[in-house]
Amino acid sequence: MLHVVRFVARFVYGAKLVEMIEHFRHTPMNILLIGFMGSGKTTIANRLANNLGFEFIDTDELIEKNASKSINEIFTDEGESEFRKLESQVLGELEGRERMVIATGGGIVSSDDNIKRLRKIGIVFWLDAGVDSILERVSRNSDRPLLKTNDPRKTILALLDQRHKNYSECSDERMPTDGLSIEEVSFGISETARLWFAKRG
């Protein structure tokens, strides 16, 4: 049954894609993706930007460019607090710009100031993935400074618990991702954003 649902979703997505592109062609707004590391923010944001004709922005990439250092180097040399300041600076640079899909760092909601900035920039989607999905995805990438611990699973659970309230407060919409393809999540976000923007004129 699931394969039938997915076939229909792919058909509907293809039929609606042209309509969505035309709609977003004249939409002076932004879509932001928040969520834990490994929830698919960068991949989904890239797909959305390509589909909708928006600019793709990755806040971690902007931070590395501004600091002339990798995220790992910033954490090692200057600590997490300095990294969070750099995140705030990048969000300030993005304010006032339009037609962007923005992938953010997993801990960007740790700051109340960042939450206000994110909500000011555009509609915020929380990509919500379960701990097993996150652990499976991040295990492919050793470049995760906050997970360099003896028990990554325990660390993920603790950080998820710590950030859950902020993810919820920051987001306009929650988008579960477990068991869904990139195409399915992208379609859900696109359609939700289209309706969200339509209500706001």
HELIX and SHEET records of a PDB file:
HELIX    1   1 LEU A    2  ARG A   25  1                                  24    
HELIX    2   2 LYS A   41  LEU A   52  1                                  12    
HELIX    3   3 THR A   59  ALA A   67  1                                   9    
HELIX    4   4 ILE A   71  GLU A   78  1                                   8    
HELIX    5   5 GLU A   80  LEU A   94  1                                  15    
HELIX    6   6 ILE A  108  SER A  110  5                                   3    
HELIX    7   7 ASP A  112  ILE A  121  1                                  10    
HELIX    8   8 VAL A  131  VAL A  138  1                                   8    
HELIX    9   9 PRO A  145  LEU A  147  5                                   3    
HELIX   10  10 PRO A  152  CYS A  170  1                                  19    
HELIX   11  11 ILE A  182  LYS A  199  1                                  18    
SHEET    1   A 5 GLU A  55  ASP A  58  0                                        
SHEET    2   A 5 MET A 100  ALA A 103  1                                        
SHEET    3   A 5 ILE A  31  ILE A  34  1                                        
SHEET    4   A 5 ILE A 123  ASP A 128  1                                        
SHEET    5   A 5 GLU A 173  PRO A 176  1                                        
END                                                                             
